[in-house]
Amino acid sequence: MTKVAIDHHDRLGAVEIVTVDSPKAGVLRRRAKPVGRVTADMQRLIDRMINAMREAKGVGLAAPQVGVSKRVFVAEVEERVHVFIDPQIVKKDGEEISSEGCLSVPGIVADVPRALQVTVKGKNRKGRGITIAAEGLLARVIQHEVDHLDGVLFLDRVVDRSTIREVTASTEVEAATPPA
């Protein structure tokens, strides 16, 4: 497990990113439960997840990755933070194969086919219904994080197993789409 230090000024505490070799790894393979009503506790979890994602230099983080089996994830692409609660991908278009990494599978990247464009419905952090049409990196991150909510890891999506490779922390940034 990777423990992520959180700025002490926010008084949120640290969350641990669950990795595949962790004793808590089972949460990564279970379908997460719906959030339903957005509570103050959920708001605190979202804040912790955003901080942990930034600290780990990721572009996305799903609640199961911090040991919480709830259908919520955060993403930050092009300096914009997105929060998705109870998301559902309702449309996919096109396909692209690109390298991905994952904060829960450190040191590994692989080529993964994903839709170029997606439309996702869900709720924002205020509990209001949203529909987002995304393309490019945001579309890839959304698909990767929704997979986490369904108990699927990016390695499960790899078609050409020869593209799975180990990377060091310094080359991981260059070798893959930022870890989600």
Protein Blocks (a to p, Z undefined) as FASTA:
>chain_A
ZZddddfklonopaddddfkbmklmmmmpccddekjadfklmmmmmmmmmmmmmnopabd
cfklnopacddddddeehiacddehiacfbdedjdddddddfklghiacdddddfbdcdd
dddfkopacddddehjllmmmmmmmmmmnopafklmpmblmlpccddfklmmmmpccdZZ
